[in-house]
Amino acid sequence: MLYPRLKVRWELVRQLIHLLGTEIRSRLEPEQAAYFFAYYESLQAMFSPQLLPDSKL
């Protein structure tokens, strides 16, 4: 993946995913947000600390 080569910490990616979820919930109607929530949960799972722990730079 590109993130490690660019020295991007996984914690930053997880924070951005969290902010994406916040924006989805605040800007969409609940019915619309429900459609995107499955994708949001998949992103959370893909970048979870259990799968991608932050390493010391």
mmCIF entry with sequence, helices, sheets and N, C-alpha, C, O atoms, coordinates in Angstrom:
data_MODEL
# 
_entry.id   MODEL 
# 
_entity.id                         1 
_entity.type                       polymer 
_entity.pdbx_number_of_molecules   1 
# 
_entity_poly.entity_id                      1 
_entity_poly.type                           'polypeptide(L)' 
_entity_poly.nstd_linkage                   no 
_entity_poly.nstd_monomer                   no 
_entity_poly.pdbx_seq_one_letter_code       MLYPRLKVRWELVRQLIHLLGTEIRSRLEPEQAAYFFAYYESLQAMFSPQLLPDSKL 
_entity_poly.pdbx_seq_one_letter_code_can   MLYPRLKVRWELVRQLIHLLGTEIRSRLEPEQAAYFFAYYESLQAMFSPQLLPDSKL 
_entity_poly.pdbx_strand_id                 A 
# 
loop_
_entity_poly_seq.entity_id 
_entity_poly_seq.num 
_entity_poly_seq.mon_id 
_entity_poly_seq.hetero 
1 1  MET n 
1 2  LEU n 
1 3  TYR n 
1 4  PRO n 
1 5  ARG n 
1 6  LEU n 
1 7  LYS n 
1 8  VAL n 
1 9  ARG n 
1 10 TRP n 
1 11 GLU n 
1 12 LEU n 
1 13 VAL n 
1 14 ARG n 
1 15 GLN n 
1 16 LEU n 
1 17 ILE n 
1 18 HIS n 
1 19 LEU n 
1 20 LEU n 
1 21 GLY n 
1 22 THR n 
1 23 GLU n 
1 24 ILE n 
1 25 ARG n 
1 26 SER n 
1 27 ARG n 
1 28 LEU n 
1 29 GLU n 
1 30 PRO n 
1 31 GLU n 
1 32 GLN n 
1 33 ALA n 
1 34 ALA n 
1 35 TYR n 
1 36 PHE n 
1 37 PHE n 
1 38 ALA n 
1 39 TYR n 
1 40 TYR n 
1 41 GLU n 
1 42 SER n 
1 43 LEU n 
1 44 GLN n 
1 45 ALA n 
1 46 MET n 
1 47 PHE n 
1 48 SER n 
1 49 PRO n 
1 50 GLN n 
1 51 LEU n 
1 52 LEU n 
1 53 PRO n 
1 54 ASP n 
1 55 SER n 
1 56 LYS n 
1 57 LEU n 
# 
_struct_asym.id          A 
_struct_asym.entity_id   1 
# 
loop_
_struct_conf.conf_type_id 
_struct_conf.id 
_struct_conf.pdbx_PDB_helix_id 
_struct_conf.beg_label_comp_id 
_struct_conf.beg_label_asym_id 
_struct_conf.beg_label_seq_id 
_struct_conf.pdbx_beg_PDB_ins_code 
_struct_conf.end_label_comp_id 
_struct_conf.end_label_asym_id 
_struct_conf.end_label_seq_id 
_struct_conf.pdbx_end_PDB_ins_code 
_struct_conf.beg_auth_comp_id 
_struct_conf.beg_auth_asym_id 
_struct_conf.beg_auth_seq_id 
_struct_conf.end_auth_comp_id 
_struct_conf.end_auth_asym_id 
_struct_conf.end_auth_seq_id 
_struct_conf.pdbx_PDB_helix_class 
_struct_conf.details 
_struct_conf.pdbx_PDB_helix_length 
HELX_P HELX_P1 AA1 LEU A 2  ? ARG A 5  ? LEU A 2  ARG A 5  1 ? 4  
HELX_P HELX_P2 AA2 TRP A 10 ? ARG A 27 ? TRP A 10 ARG A 27 1 ? 18 
HELX_P HELX_P3 AA3 PRO A 30 ? MET A 46 ? PRO A 30 MET A 46 1 ? 17 
# 
_struct_conf_type.id          HELX_P 
_struct_conf_type.criteria    ? 
_struct_conf_type.reference   ? 
# 
loop_
_atom_site.group_PDB 
_atom_site.id 
_atom_site.type_symbol 
_atom_site.label_atom_id 
_atom_site.label_alt_id 
_atom_site.label_comp_id 
_atom_site.label_asym_id 
_atom_site.label_entity_id 
_atom_site.label_seq_id 
_atom_site.pdbx_PDB_ins_code 
_atom_site.Cartn_x 
_atom_site.Cartn_y 
_atom_site.Cartn_z 
_atom_site.occupancy 
_atom_site.B_iso_or_equiv 
_atom_site.pdbx_formal_charge 
_atom_site.auth_seq_id 
_atom_site.auth_comp_id 
_atom_site.auth_asym_id 
_atom_site.auth_atom_id 
_atom_site.pdbx_PDB_model_num 
ATOM 1   N N  . MET A 1 1  ? 0.839   -1.189 0.000  1.00 0.00 ? 1  MET A N  1 
ATOM 2   C CA . MET A 1 1  ? 0.000   0.000  0.000  1.00 0.00 ? 1  MET A CA 1 
ATOM 3   C C  . MET A 1 1  ? 0.879   1.246  0.000  1.00 0.00 ? 1  MET A C  1 
ATOM 4   O O  . MET A 1 1  ? 2.061   1.206  0.343  1.00 0.00 ? 1  MET A O  1 
ATOM 5   N N  . LEU A 1 2  ? 0.282   2.307  -0.381 1.00 0.00 ? 2  LEU A N  1 
ATOM 6   C CA . LEU A 1 2  ? 1.011   3.559  -0.510 1.00 0.00 ? 2  LEU A CA 1 
ATOM 7   C C  . LEU A 1 2  ? 1.212   4.277  0.819  1.00 0.00 ? 2  LEU A C  1 
ATOM 8   O O  . LEU A 1 2  ? 2.223   4.952  1.006  1.00 0.00 ? 2  LEU A O  1 
ATOM 9   N N  . TYR A 1 3  ? 0.265   4.141  1.745  1.00 0.00 ? 3  TYR A N  1 
ATOM 10  C CA . TYR A 1 3  ? 0.352   4.893  2.996  1.00 0.00 ? 3  TYR A CA 1 
ATOM 11  C C  . TYR A 1 3  ? 1.647   4.655  3.775  1.00 0.00 ? 3  TYR A C  1 
ATOM 12  O O  . TYR A 1 3  ? 2.255   5.628  4.223  1.00 0.00 ? 3  TYR A O  1 
ATOM 13  N N  . PRO A 1 4  ? 2.094   3.421  3.958  1.00 0.00 ? 4  PRO A N  1 
ATOM 14  C CA . PRO A 1 4  ? 3.342   3.234  4.711  1.00 0.00 ? 4  PRO A CA 1 
ATOM 15  C C  . PRO A 1 4  ? 4.547   3.887  4.035  1.00 0.00 ? 4  PRO A C  1 
ATOM 16  O O  . PRO A 1 4  ? 5.413   4.447  4.708  1.00 0.00 ? 4  PRO A O  1 
ATOM 17  N N  . ARG A 1 5  ? 4.601   3.816  2.725  1.00 0.00 ? 5  ARG A N  1 
ATOM 18  C CA . ARG A 1 5  ? 5.726   4.444  2.023  1.00 0.00 ? 5  ARG A CA 1 
ATOM 19  C C  . ARG A 1 5  ? 5.735   5.960  2.197  1.00 0.00 ? 5  ARG A C  1 
ATOM 20  O O  . ARG A 1 5  ? 6.795   6.586  2.189  1.00 0.00 ? 5  ARG A O  1 
ATOM 21  N N  . LEU A 1 6  ? 4.555   6.542  2.354  1.00 0.00 ? 6  LEU A N  1 
ATOM 22  C CA . LEU A 1 6  ? 4.451   7.989  2.557  1.00 0.00 ? 6  LEU A CA 1 
ATOM 23  C C  . LEU A 1 6  ? 4.502   8.378  4.028  1.00 0.00 ? 6  LEU A C  1 
ATOM 24  O O  . LEU A 1 6  ? 4.353   9.550  4.374  1.00 0.00 ? 6  LEU A O  1 
ATOM 25  N N  . LYS A 1 7  ? 4.716   7.375  4.904  1.00 0.00 ? 7  LYS A N  1 
ATOM 26  C CA . LYS A 1 7  ? 4.804   7.588  6.358  1.00 0.00 ? 7  LYS A CA 1 
ATOM 27  C C  . LYS A 1 7  ? 3.504   8.124  6.949  1.00 0.00 ? 7  LYS A C  1 
ATOM 28  O O  . LYS A 1 7  ? 3.520   8.898  7.907  1.00 0.00 ? 7  LYS A O  1 
ATOM 29  N N  . VAL A 1 8  ? 2.369   7.703  6.363  1.00 0.00 ? 8  VAL A N  1 
ATOM 30  C CA . VAL A 1 8  ? 1.068   8.068  6.901  1.00 0.00 ? 8  VAL A CA 1 
ATOM 31  C C  . VAL A 1 8  ? 0.726   7.053  7.992  1.00 0.00 ? 8  VAL A C  1 
ATOM 32  O O  . VAL A 1 8  ? 0.757   5.845  7.756  1.00 0.00 ? 8  VAL A O  1 
ATOM 33  N N  . ARG A 1 9  ? 0.410   7.536  9.152  1.00 0.00 ? 9  ARG A N  1 
ATOM 34  C CA . ARG A 1 9  ? 0.086   6.643  10.271 1.00 0.00 ? 9  ARG A CA 1 
ATOM 35  C C  . ARG A 1 9  ? -1.336  6.126  10.101 1.00 0.00 ? 9  ARG A C  1 
ATOM 36  O O  . ARG A 1 9  ? -2.228  6.851  9.660  1.00 0.00 ? 9  ARG A O  1 
ATOM 37  N N  . TRP A 1 10 ? -1.529  4.869  10.457 1.00 0.00 ? 10 TRP A N  1 
ATOM 38  C CA . TRP A 1 10 ? -2.854  4.263  10.340 1.00 0.00 ? 10 TRP A CA 1 
ATOM 39  C C  . TRP A 1 10 ? -3.848  4.977  11.233 1.00 0.00 ? 10 TRP A C  1 
ATOM 40  O O  . TRP A 1 10 ? -5.035  5.027  10.910 1.00 0.00 ? 10 TRP A O  1 
ATOM 41  N N  . GLU A 1 11 ? -3.400  5.524  12.332 1.00 0.00 ? 11 GLU A N  1 
ATOM 42  C CA . GLU A 1 11 ? -4.304  6.250  13.223 1.00 0.00 ? 11 GLU A CA 1 
ATOM 43  C C  . GLU A 1 11 ? -4.918  7.445  12.495 1.00 0.00 ? 11 GLU A C  1 
ATOM 44  O O  . GLU A 1 11 ? -6.092  7.754  12.699 1.00 0.00 ? 11 GLU A O  1 
ATOM 45  N N  . LEU A 1 12 ? -4.149  8.111  11.659 1.00 0.00 ? 12 LEU A N  1 
ATOM 46  C CA . LEU A 1 12 ? -4.682  9.234  10.873 1.00 0.00 ? 12 LEU A CA 1 
ATOM 47  C C  . LEU A 1 12 ? -5.754  8.734  9.911  1.00 0.00 ? 12 LEU A C  1 
ATOM 48  O O  . LEU A 1 12 ? -6.790  9.381  9.756  1.00 0.00 ? 12 LEU A O  1 
ATOM 49  N N  . VAL A 1 13 ? -5.527  7.611  9.274  1.00 0.00 ? 13 VAL A N  1 
ATOM 50  C CA . VAL A 1 13 ? -6.514  7.040  8.357  1.00 0.00 ? 13 VAL A CA 1 
ATOM 51  C C  . VAL A 1 13 ? -7.786  6.691  9.121  1.00 0.00 ? 13 VAL A C  1 
ATOM 52  O O  . VAL A 1 13 ? -8.890  6.963  8.648  1.00 0.00 ? 13 VAL A O  1 
ATOM 53  N N  . ARG A 1 14 ? -7.638  6.088  10.302 1.00 0.00 ? 14 ARG A N  1 
ATOM 54  C CA . ARG A 1 14 ? -8.814  5.749  11.113 1.00 0.00 ? 14 ARG A CA 1 
ATOM 55  C C  . ARG A 1 14 ? -9.571  7.005  11.540 1.00 0.00 ? 14 ARG A C  1 
ATOM 56  O O  . ARG A 1 14 ? -10.801 6.999  11.585 1.00 0.00 ? 14 ARG A O  1 
ATOM 57  N N  . GLN A 1 15 ? -8.858  8.065  11.848 1.00 0.00 ? 15 GLN A N  1 
ATOM 58  C CA . GLN A 1 15 ? -9.501  9.317  12.224 1.00 0.00 ? 15 GLN A CA 1 
ATOM 59  C C  . GLN A 1 15 ? -10.273 9.895  11.035 1.00 0.00 ? 15 GLN A C  1 
ATOM 60  O O  . GLN A 1 15 ? -11.380 10.406 11.204 1.00 0.00 ? 15 GLN A O  1 
ATOM 61  N N  . LEU A 1 16 ? -9.700  9.817  9.850  1.00 0.00 ? 16 LEU A N  1 
ATOM 62  C CA . LEU A 1 16 ? -10.389 10.315 8.658  1.00 0.00 ? 16 LEU A CA 1 
ATOM 63  C C  . LEU A 1 16 ? -11.640 9.491  8.361  1.00 0.00 ? 16 LEU A C  1 
ATOM 64  O O  . LEU A 1 16 ? -12.658 10.041 7.940  1.00 0.00 ? 16 LEU A O  1 
ATOM 65  N N  . ILE A 1 17 ? -11.572 8.188  8.575  1.00 0.00 ? 17 ILE A N  1 
ATOM 66  C CA . ILE A 1 17 ? -12.749 7.332  8.382  1.00 0.00 ? 17 ILE A CA 1 
ATOM 67  C C  . ILE A 1 17 ? -13.836 7.707  9.394  1.00 0.00 ? 17 ILE A C  1 
ATOM 68  O O  . ILE A 1 17 ? -15.018 7.761  9.055  1.00 0.00 ? 17 ILE A O  1 
ATOM 69  N N  . HIS A 1 18 ? -13.431 7.959  10.617 1.00 0.00 ? 18 HIS A N  1 
ATOM 70  C CA . HIS A 1 18 ? -14.388 8.389  11.647 1.00 0.00 ? 18 HIS A CA 1 
ATOM 71  C C  . HIS A 1 18 ? -15.065 9.693  11.222 1.00 0.00 ? 18 HIS A C  1 
ATOM 72  O O  . HIS A 1 18 ? -16.283 9.826  11.336 1.00 0.00 ? 18 HIS A O  1 
ATOM 73  N N  . LEU A 1 19 ? -14.285 10.646 10.737 1.00 0.00 ? 19 LEU A N  1 
ATOM 74  C CA . LEU A 1 19 ? -14.853 11.924 10.294 1.00 0.00 ? 19 LEU A CA 1 
ATOM 75  C C  . LEU A 1 19 ? -15.787 11.737 9.103  1.00 0.00 ? 19 LEU A C  1 
ATOM 76  O O  . LEU A 1 19 ? -16.788 12.444 8.983  1.00 0.00 ? 19 LEU A O  1 
ATOM 77  N N  . LEU A 1 20 ? -15.471 10.803 8.233  1.00 0.00 ? 20 LEU A N  1 
ATOM 78  C CA . LEU A 1 20 ? -16.353 10.491 7.114  1.00 0.00 ? 20 LEU A CA 1 
ATOM 79  C C  . LEU A 1 20 ? -17.712 10.021 7.635  1.00 0.00 ? 20 LEU A C  1 
ATOM 80  O O  . LEU A 1 20 ? -18.753 10.452 7.138  1.00 0.00 ? 20 LEU A O  1 
ATOM 81  N N  . GLY A 1 21 ? -17.702 9.144  8.629  1.00 0.00 ? 21 GLY A N  1 
ATOM 82  C CA . GLY A 1 21 ? -18.949 8.679  9.224  1.00 0.00 ? 21 GLY A CA 1 
ATOM 83  C C  . GLY A 1 21 ? -19.745 9.812  9.851  1.00 0.00 ? 21 GLY A C  1 
ATOM 84  O O  . GLY A 1 21 ? -20.969 9.858  9.735  1.00 0.00 ? 21 GLY A O  1 
ATOM 85  N N  . THR A 1 22 ? -19.052 10.717 10.509 1.00 0.00 ? 22 THR A N  1 
ATOM 86  C CA . THR A 1 22 ? -19.716 11.880 11.108 1.00 0.00 ? 22 THR A CA 1 
ATOM 87  C C  . THR A 1 22 ? -20.389 12.726 10.038 1.00 0.00 ? 22 THR A C  1 
ATOM 88  O O  . THR A 1 22 ? -21.523 13.171 10.214 1.00 0.00 ? 22 THR A O  1 
ATOM 89  N N  . GLU A 1 23 ? -19.700 12.945 8.945  1.00 0.00 ? 23 GLU A N  1 
ATOM 90  C CA . GLU A 1 23 ? -20.263 13.740 7.850  1.00 0.00 ? 23 GLU A CA 1 
ATOM 91  C C  . GLU A 1 23 ? -21.446 13.033 7.200  1.00 0.00 ? 23 GLU A C  1 
ATOM 92  O O  . GLU A 1 23 ? -22.444 13.675 6.872  1.00 0.00 ? 23 GLU A O  1 
ATOM 93  N N  . ILE A 1 24 ? -21.348 11.736 7.013  1.00 0.00 ? 24 ILE A N  1 
ATOM 94  C CA . ILE A 1 24 ? -22.451 10.975 6.430  1.00 0.00 ? 24 ILE A CA 1 
ATOM 95  C C  . ILE A 1 24 ? -23.698 11.132 7.288  1.00 0.00 ? 24 ILE A C  1 
ATOM 96  O O  . ILE A 1 24 ? -24.787 11.390 6.777  1.00 0.00 ? 24 ILE A O  1 
ATOM 97  N N  . ARG A 1 25 ? -23.528 10.974 8.598  1.00 0.00 ? 25 ARG A N  1 
ATOM 98  C CA . ARG A 1 25 ? -24.681 11.078 9.502  1.00 0.00 ? 25 ARG A CA 1 
ATOM 99  C C  . ARG A 1 25 ? -25.238 12.497 9.574  1.00 0.00 ? 25 ARG A C  1 
ATOM 100 O O  . ARG A 1 25 ? -26.449 12.676 9.710  1.00 0.00 ? 25 ARG A O  1 
ATOM 101 N N  . SER A 1 26 ? -24.383 13.497 9.486  1.00 0.00 ? 26 SER A N  1 
ATOM 102 C CA . SER A 1 26 ? -24.867 14.866 9.655  1.00 0.00 ? 26 SER A CA 1 
ATOM 103 C C  . SER A 1 26 ? -25.452 15.462 8.376  1.00 0.00 ? 26 SER A C  1 
ATOM 104 O O  . SER A 1 26 ? -26.257 16.391 8.451  1.00 0.00 ? 26 SER A O  1 
ATOM 105 N N  . ARG A 1 27 ? -25.072 14.958 7.219  1.00 0.00 ? 27 ARG A N  1 
ATOM 106 C CA . ARG A 1 27 ? -25.501 15.582 5.969  1.00 0.00 ? 27 ARG A CA 1 
ATOM 107 C C  . ARG A 1 27 ? -26.564 14.809 5.199  1.00 0.00 ? 27 ARG A C  1 
ATOM 108 O O  . ARG A 1 27 ? -27.190 15.352 4.288  1.00 0.00 ? 27 ARG A O  1 
ATOM 109 N N  . LEU A 1 28 ? -26.769 13.560 5.554  1.00 0.00 ? 28 LEU A N  1 
ATOM 110 C CA . LEU A 1 28 ? -27.736 12.749 4.830  1.00 0.00 ? 28 LEU A CA 1 
ATOM 111 C C  . LEU A 1 28 ? -28.940 12.432 5.707  1.00 0.00 ? 28 LEU A C  1 
ATOM 112 O O  . LEU A 1 28 ? -28.854 12.405 6.935  1.00 0.00 ? 28 LEU A O  1 
ATOM 113 N N  . GLU A 1 29 ? -30.046 12.198 5.047  1.00 0.00 ? 29 GLU A N  1 
ATOM 114 C CA . GLU A 1 29 ? -31.228 11.710 5.754  1.00 0.00 ? 29 GLU A CA 1 
ATOM 115 C C  . GLU A 1 29 ? -30.919 10.305 6.262  1.00 0.00 ? 29 GLU A C  1 
ATOM 116 O O  . GLU A 1 29 ? -30.096 9.607  5.671  1.00 0.00 ? 29 GLU A O  1 
ATOM 117 N N  . PRO A 1 30 ? -31.561 9.879  7.343  1.00 0.00 ? 30 PRO A N  1 
ATOM 118 C CA . PRO A 1 30 ? -31.263 8.550  7.892  1.00 0.00 ? 30 PRO A CA 1 
ATOM 119 C C  . PRO A 1 30 ? -31.382 7.421  6.870  1.00 0.00 ? 30 PRO A C  1 
ATOM 120 O O  . PRO A 1 30 ? -30.584 6.484  6.894  1.00 0.00 ? 30 PRO A O  1 
ATOM 121 N N  . GLU A 1 31 ? -32.366 7.497  5.972  1.00 0.00 ? 31 GLU A N  1 
ATOM 122 C CA . GLU A 1 31 ? -32.520 6.456  4.952  1.00 0.00 ? 31 GLU A CA 1 
ATOM 123 C C  . GLU A 1 31 ? -31.327 6.439  3.996  1.00 0.00 ? 31 GLU A C  1 
ATOM 124 O O  . GLU A 1 31 ? -30.862 5.372  3.593  1.00 0.00 ? 31 GLU A O  1 
ATOM 125 N N  . GLN A 1 32 ? -30.838 7.620  3.637  1.00 0.00 ? 32 GLN A N  1 
ATOM 126 C CA . GLN A 1 32 ? -29.669 7.711  2.760  1.00 0.00 ? 32 GLN A CA 1 
ATOM 127 C C  . GLN A 1 32 ? -28.413 7.254  3.493  1.00 0.00 ? 32 GLN A C  1 
ATOM 128 O O  . GLN A 1 32 ? -27.599 6.519  2.933  1.00 0.00 ? 32 GLN A O  1 
ATOM 129 N N  . ALA A 1 33 ? -28.254 7.681  4.726  1.00 0.00 ? 33 ALA A N  1 
ATOM 130 C CA . ALA A 1 33 ? -27.080 7.310  5.517  1.00 0.00 ? 33 ALA A CA 1 
ATOM 131 C C  . ALA A 1 33 ? -27.014 5.801  5.698  1.00 0.00 ? 33 ALA A C  1 
ATOM 132 O O  . ALA A 1 33 ? -25.929 5.220  5.680  1.00 0.00 ? 33 ALA A O  1 
ATOM 133 N N  . ALA A 1 34 ? -28.159 5.166  5.871  1.00 0.00 ? 34 ALA A N  1 
ATOM 134 C CA . ALA A 1 34 ? -28.192 3.716  6.056  1.00 0.00 ? 34 ALA A CA 1 
ATOM 135 C C  . ALA A 1 34 ? -27.602 3.001  4.845  1.00 0.00 ? 34 ALA A C  1 
ATOM 136 O O  . ALA A 1 34 ? -26.973 1.954  4.998  1.00 0.00 ? 34 ALA A O  1 
ATOM 137 N N  . TYR A 1 35 ? -27.791 3.538  3.665  1.00 0.00 ? 35 TYR A N  1 
ATOM 138 C CA . TYR A 1 35 ? -27.245 2.950  2.447  1.00 0.00 ? 35 TYR A CA 1 
ATOM 139 C C  . TYR A 1 35 ? -25.715 2.951  2.477  1.00 0.00 ? 35 TYR A C  1 
ATOM 140 O O  . TYR A 1 35 ? -25.088 1.971  2.076  1.00 0.00 ? 35 TYR A O  1 
ATOM 141 N N  . PHE A 1 36 ? -25.117 4.036  2.947  1.00 0.00 ? 36 PHE A N  1 
ATOM 142 C CA . PHE A 1 36 ? -23.659 4.170  2.965  1.00 0.00 ? 36 PHE A CA 1 
ATOM 143 C C  . PHE A 1 36 ? -23.013 3.535  4.187  1.00 0.00 ? 36 PHE A C  1 
ATOM 144 O O  . PHE A 1 36 ? -21.804 3.301  4.201  1.00 0.00 ? 36 PHE A O  1 
ATOM 145 N N  . PHE A 1 37 ? -23.810 3.257  5.211  1.00 0.00 ? 37 PHE A N  1 
ATOM 146 C CA . PHE A 1 37 ? -23.240 2.776  6.462  1.00 0.00 ? 37 PHE A CA 1 
ATOM 147 C C  . PHE A 1 37 ? -22.534 1.433  6.313  1.00 0.00 ? 37 PHE A C  1 
ATOM 148 O O  . PHE A 1 37 ? -21.549 1.182  7.008  1.00 0.00 ? 37 PHE A O  1 
ATOM 149 N N  . ALA A 1 38 ? -23.011 0.570  5.429  1.00 0.00 ? 38 ALA A N  1 
ATOM 150 C CA . ALA A 1 38 ? -22.343 -0.720 5.212  1.00 0.00 ? 38 ALA A CA 1 
ATOM 151 C C  . ALA A 1 38 ? -20.934 -0.506 4.659  1.00 0.00 ? 38 ALA A C  1 
ATOM 152 O O  . ALA A 1 38 ? -20.000 -1.203 5.054  1.00 0.00 ? 38 ALA A O  1 
ATOM 153 N N  . TYR A 1 39 ? -20.782 0.446  3.757  1.00 0.00 ? 39 TYR A N  1 
ATOM 154 C CA . TYR A 1 39 ? -19.460 0.755  3.208  1.00 0.00 ? 39 TYR A CA 1 
ATOM 155 C C  . TYR A 1 39 ? -18.564 1.364  4.286  1.00 0.00 ? 39 TYR A C  1 
ATOM 156 O O  . TYR A 1 39 ? -17.373 1.060  4.361  1.00 0.00 ? 39 TYR A O  1 
ATOM 157 N N  . TYR A 1 40 ? -19.142 2.215  5.106  1.00 0.00 ? 40 TYR A N  1 
ATOM 158 C CA . TYR A 1 40 ? -18.402 2.843  6.200  1.00 0.00 ? 40 TYR A CA 1 
ATOM 159 C C  . TYR A 1 40 ? -17.890 1.788  7.181  1.00 0.00 ? 40 TYR A C  1 
ATOM 160 O O  . TYR A 1 40 ? -16.733 1.836  7.597  1.00 0.00 ? 40 TYR A O  1 
ATOM 161 N N  . GLU A 1 41 ? -18.742 0.847  7.545  1.00 0.00 ? 41 GLU A N  1 
ATOM 162 C CA . GLU A 1 41 ? -18.326 -0.224 8.455  1.00 0.00 ? 41 GLU A CA 1 
ATOM 163 C C  . GLU A 1 41 ? -17.224 -1.078 7.830  1.00 0.00 ? 41 GLU A C  1 
ATOM 164 O O  . GLU A 1 41 ? -16.318 -1.524 8.533  1.00 0.00 ? 41 GLU A O  1 
ATOM 165 N N  . SER A 1 42 ? -17.289 -1.307 6.532  1.00 0.00 ? 42 SER A N  1 
ATOM 166 C CA . SER A 1 42 ? -16.244 -2.073 5.847  1.00 0.00 ? 42 SER A CA 1 
ATOM 167 C C  . SER A 1 42 ? -14.912 -1.337 5.912  1.00 0.00 ? 42 SER A C  1 
ATOM 168 O O  . SER A 1 42 ? -13.872 -1.952 6.145  1.00 0.00 ? 42 SER A O  1 
ATOM 169 N N  . LEU A 1 43 ? -14.938 -0.034 5.710  1.00 0.00 ? 43 LEU A N  1 
ATOM 170 C CA . LEU A 1 43 ? -13.704 0.755  5.824  1.00 0.00 ? 43 LEU A CA 1 
ATOM 171 C C  . LEU A 1 43 ? -13.132 0.671  7.235  1.00 0.00 ? 43 LEU A C  1 
ATOM 172 O O  . LEU A 1 43 ? -11.925 0.512  7.416  1.00 0.00 ? 43 LEU A O  1 
ATOM 173 N N  . GLN A 1 44 ? -14.006 0.780  8.226  1.00 0.00 ? 44 GLN A N  1 
ATOM 174 C CA . GLN A 1 44 ? -13.545 0.669  9.610  1.00 0.00 ? 44 GLN A CA 1 
ATOM 175 C C  . GLN A 1 44 ? -12.877 -0.683 9.851  1.00 0.00 ? 44 GLN A C  1 
ATOM 176 O O  . GLN A 1 44 ? -11.833 -0.756 10.500 1.00 0.00 ? 44 GLN A O  1 
ATOM 177 N N  . ALA A 1 45 ? -13.467 -1.728 9.339  1.00 0.00 ? 45 ALA A N  1 
ATOM 178 C CA . ALA A 1 45 ? -12.909 -3.071 9.536  1.00 0.00 ? 45 ALA A CA 1 
ATOM 179 C C  . ALA A 1 45 ? -11.578 -3.227 8.808  1.00 0.00 ? 45 ALA A C  1 
ATOM 180 O O  . ALA A 1 45 ? -10.645 -3.821 9.349  1.00 0.00 ? 45 ALA A O  1 
ATOM 181 N N  . MET A 1 46 ? -11.478 -2.706 7.595  1.00 0.00 ? 46 MET A N  1 
ATOM 182 C CA . MET A 1 46 ? -10.243 -2.845 6.807  1.00 0.00 ? 46 MET A CA 1 
ATOM 183 C C  . MET A 1 46 ? -9.062  -2.135 7.454  1.00 0.00 ? 46 MET A C  1 
ATOM 184 O O  . MET A 1 46 ? -7.924  -2.591 7.340  1.00 0.00 ? 46 MET A O  1 
ATOM 185 N N  . PHE A 1 47 ? -9.325  -1.024 8.130  1.00 0.00 ? 47 PHE A N  1 
ATOM 186 C CA . PHE A 1 47 ? -8.247  -0.235 8.720  1.00 0.00 ? 47 PHE A CA 1 
ATOM 187 C C  . PHE A 1 47 ? -8.236  -0.316 10.242 1.00 0.00 ? 47 PHE A C  1 
ATOM 188 O O  . PHE A 1 47 ? -7.707  0.577  10.904 1.00 0.00 ? 47 PHE A O  1 
ATOM 189 N N  . SER A 1 48 ? -8.808  -1.365 10.799 1.00 0.00 ? 48 SER A N  1 
ATOM 190 C CA . SER A 1 48 ? -8.881  -1.510 12.251 1.00 0.00 ? 48 SER A CA 1 
ATOM 191 C C  . SER A 1 48 ? -7.483  -1.693 12.851 1.00 0.00 ? 48 SER A C  1 
ATOM 192 O O  . SER A 1 48 ? -6.581  -2.187 12.174 1.00 0.00 ? 48 SER A O  1 
ATOM 193 N N  . PRO A 1 49 ? -7.299  -1.302 14.101 1.00 0.00 ? 49 PRO A N  1 
ATOM 194 C CA . PRO A 1 49 ? -5.996  -1.468 14.753 1.00 0.00 ? 49 PRO A CA 1 
ATOM 195 C C  . PRO A 1 49 ? -5.569  -2.935 14.847 1.00 0.00 ? 49 PRO A C  1 
ATOM 196 O O  . PRO A 1 49 ? -4.374  -3.225 14.903 1.00 0.00 ? 49 PRO A O  1 
ATOM 197 N N  . GLN A 1 50 ? -6.528  -3.858 14.863 1.00 0.00 ? 50 GLN A N  1 
ATOM 198 C CA . GLN A 1 50 ? -6.185  -5.271 14.935 1.00 0.00 ? 50 GLN A CA 1 
ATOM 199 C C  . GLN A 1 50 ? -5.528  -5.740 13.634 1.00 0.00 ? 50 GLN A C  1 
ATOM 200 O O  . GLN A 1 50 ? -4.651  -6.604 13.657 1.00 0.00 ? 50 GLN A O  1 
ATOM 201 N N  . LEU A 1 51 ? -5.949  -5.176 12.508 1.00 0.00 ? 51 LEU A N  1 
ATOM 202 C CA . LEU A 1 51 ? -5.367  -5.564 11.220 1.00 0.00 ? 51 LEU A CA 1 
ATOM 203 C C  . LEU A 1 51 ? -4.128  -4.738 10.867 1.00 0.00 ? 51 LEU A C  1 
ATOM 204 O O  . LEU A 1 51 ? -3.155  -5.258 10.322 1.00 0.00 ? 51 LEU A O  1 
ATOM 205 N N  . LEU A 1 52 ? -4.182  -3.450 11.187 1.00 0.00 ? 52 LEU A N  1 
ATOM 206 C CA . LEU A 1 52 ? -3.097  -2.549 10.804 1.00 0.00 ? 52 LEU A CA 1 
ATOM 207 C C  . LEU A 1 52 ? -2.652  -1.723 12.017 1.00 0.00 ? 52 LEU A C  1 
ATOM 208 O O  . LEU A 1 52 ? -3.023  -0.555 12.135 1.00 0.00 ? 52 LEU A O  1 
ATOM 209 N N  . PRO A 1 53 ? -1.881  -2.303 12.897 1.00 0.00 ? 53 PRO A N  1 
ATOM 210 C CA . PRO A 1 53 ? -1.406  -1.528 14.056 1.00 0.00 ? 53 PRO A CA 1 
ATOM 211 C C  . PRO A 1 53 ? -0.398  -0.468 13.612 1.00 0.00 ? 53 PRO A C  1 
ATOM 212 O O  . PRO A 1 53 ? 0.364   -0.666 12.666 1.00 0.00 ? 53 PRO A O  1 
ATOM 213 N N  . ASP A 1 54 ? -0.414  0.650  14.313 1.00 0.00 ? 54 ASP A N  1 
ATOM 214 C CA . ASP A 1 54 ? 0.581   1.684  14.037 1.00 0.00 ? 54 ASP A CA 1 
ATOM 215 C C  . ASP A 1 54 ? 1.956   1.168  14.449 1.00 0.00 ? 54 ASP A C  1 
ATOM 216 O O  . ASP A 1 54 ? 2.124   0.600  15.529 1.00 0.00 ? 54 ASP A O  1 
ATOM 217 N N  . SER A 1 55 ? 2.913   1.369  13.591 1.00 0.00 ? 55 SER A N  1 
ATOM 218 C CA . SER A 1 55 ? 4.291   1.008  13.935 1.00 0.00 ? 55 SER A CA 1 
ATOM 219 C C  . SER A 1 55 ? 5.031   2.259  14.346 1.00 0.00 ? 55 SER A C  1 
ATOM 220 O O  . SER A 1 55 ? 4.631   3.374  14.010 1.00 0.00 ? 55 SER A O  1 
ATOM 221 N N  . LYS A 1 56 ? 6.080   2.074  15.053 1.00 0.00 ? 56 LYS A N  1 
ATOM 222 C CA . LYS A 1 56 ? 6.897   3.225  15.467 1.00 0.00 ? 56 LYS A CA 1 
ATOM 223 C C  . LYS A 1 56 ? 7.704   3.693  14.263 1.00 0.00 ? 56 LYS A C  1 
ATOM 224 O O  . LYS A 1 56 ? 8.417   2.918  13.626 1.00 0.00 ? 56 LYS A O  1 
ATOM 225 N N  . LEU A 1 57 ? 7.568   5.001  13.965 1.00 0.00 ? 57 LEU A N  1 
ATOM 226 C CA . LEU A 1 57 ? 8.328   5.576  12.833 1.00 0.00 ? 57 LEU A CA 1 
ATOM 227 C C  . LEU A 1 57 ? 9.693   6.002  13.251 1.00 0.00 ? 57 LEU A C  1 
ATOM 228 O O  . LEU A 1 57 ? 10.461  6.503  12.430 1.00 0.00 ? 57 LEU A O  1 
# 
